[in-house]
Amino acid sequence: MKSTSTNVKAAQCFSASSRKQQLKQQLAQSRAATLTLFEGVDHETFCYQAHPEFSPIGWHLGHIGLIEAHWLLERSGRRSPLVPAYRRLFVADGLPKAQRKNLPTFSQICDSLQLIREQVLLYLEEAPLDQQEWLWHWIIQHEAQHAETITWVLHLQRGRSPWLGRFSPISSHQTPLSSTTGPTSDMVLVEAGYFVQGNNSINALDNEKSVHQVHLEAYWIDRYPVTCREYRAFMAAGGYRNSCWWSAEGWAWLQANPVSQPLYWDAAADDHPVCGVSWYEAEAFAHFAGKRLPTEAEWEKAASWNSGGARQQTYPWGEAEPTARHCNHSNNTGQTTPVNHYTAGQGPYGCYDMLGNVWEWTATWFHPYKNFTSYPYAGYSMAYFDNQHRVLKGGSWASRSPVLRSAFRNWYHPGIRQHFAGFRCAQNWNA
């Protein structure tokens, strides 16, 4: 009969083996999804800088491989660099964005990705997973984040090449996911009290830690993200011409960036969420509607707090991982969808679309939680704790499952509108 210690050791080995197999599957799925984004892309599009603030899509692909090799092979496995010639080109603090257009071919970068991945999988067999599993999850999420950036940089290139039309938003009357009955702009009440915010799980990023209690007064929050139909009323009322709804900073931004509609505006998609708005535009609409933007804590409580069980949920619907039944994500549709389509994805208070479809601006500046510790390097989050970046929550239709959770925090400067962002509004309970 085997001893207890032998049984425990066998169980631990099986557990590590199972976790490593899961990581292999996630790595493979992530890479396959990333490479799908490049189907039909010519070299000009691959190297084209669509916006001064964002690198070409080919740079992002090379950067994904460089980071994987750096953290898993070089820093953790103590290996020598596999493709040293690419280091300065693809490191984030290397060449300025304007100088990232002279790239190797897609085929050459794919060869380097394959070389790196083969060595990564060999290293995984011997990797001390108990000490570094969080890093493998970080690598998978890093690729997911850059893949989403690739998707919206491709959107910025619409019209340059005929094939890019496949990334264009599809009007609600053209999609099988049209809404049968238009959503109303009703709000749900979230009761006063404490809730648990943050994330301590193995896949938590540094800025999500640590879990902590927050007390909030009662408030109202929109059941749905603001739709194109609702936003059209703001536009028709002179929303982009009347300063009374804008903050001083927002009006200054609008004068410097004279826009008259969201970046990804689709006039026929009434029940879809408005997409491609800056924080300033979201704030102005909220004032127009007699509401305000929710704080990050208010948004997260509405998305994750099961008041009946007094417990935090990973996803609005519970603990089951996201599927096509729950929300619009992972490029499953290639567009936004009606905000009331995913009934299975409702949150504990009855809110729809809190994960997927569009990122949602909040009123909160990106900041560290108490006892914040940076990893895997200080610049990942810490550099943005500067009161210049607002928190976004929830993910978009291009966000992959590894970054879809209620605790995940995204952040951008309030003037950015190129990412797939919308918003929902809130009100004080006694307003």
HELIX and SHEET records of a PDB file:
HELIX    1   1 THR A    4  THR A   36  1                                  33    
HELIX    2   2 HIS A   43  CYS A   47  1                                   5    
HELIX    3   3 ILE A   57  GLU A   68  1                                  12    
HELIX    4   4 ALA A   69  SER A   76  3                                   8    
HELIX    5   5 PRO A   84  TYR A   86  5                                   3    
HELIX    6   6 ARG A   87  PHE A   90  1                                   4    
HELIX    7   7 LYS A   97  GLN A   99  5                                   3    
HELIX    8   8 PHE A  106  GLU A  126  1                                  21    
HELIX    9   9 LEU A  129  LEU A  156  1                                  28    
HELIX   10  10 PRO A  162  PHE A  167  5                                   6    
HELIX   11  11 ASP A  206  GLU A  208  5                                   3    
HELIX   12  12 CYS A  228  ALA A  236  1                                   9    
HELIX   13  13 SER A  243  TRP A  245  5                                   3    
HELIX   14  14 ALA A  248  ALA A  256  1                                   9    
HELIX   15  15 TRP A  279  PHE A  288  1                                  10    
HELIX   16  16 GLU A  296  SER A  304  1                                   9    
HELIX   17  17 THR A  343  GLY A  345  5                                   3    
HELIX   18  18 ALA A  378  TYR A  380  5                                   3    
HELIX   19  19 MET A  382  TYR A  384  5                                   3    
HELIX   20  20 SER A  401  VAL A  403  5                                   3    
SHEET    1   A 3 MET A 187  VAL A 190  0                                        
SHEET    2   A 3 TYR A 219  ASP A 222 -1                                        
SHEET    3   A 3 ALA A 426  ASN A 428 -1                                        
SHEET    1   B 2 GLY A 193  GLN A 197  0                                        
SHEET    2   B 2 HIS A 212  LEU A 216 -1                                        
SHEET    1   C 2 TRP A 305  ASN A 306  0                                        
SHEET    2   C 2 ARG A 311  GLN A 312 -1                                        
SHEET    1   D 4 ASN A 410  TYR A 412  0                                        
SHEET    2   D 4 ARG A 390  LYS A 393 -1                                        
SHEET    3   D 4 TRP A 359  TRP A 365 -1                                        
SHEET    4   D 4 ALA A 421  GLY A 422  1                                        
END                                                                             
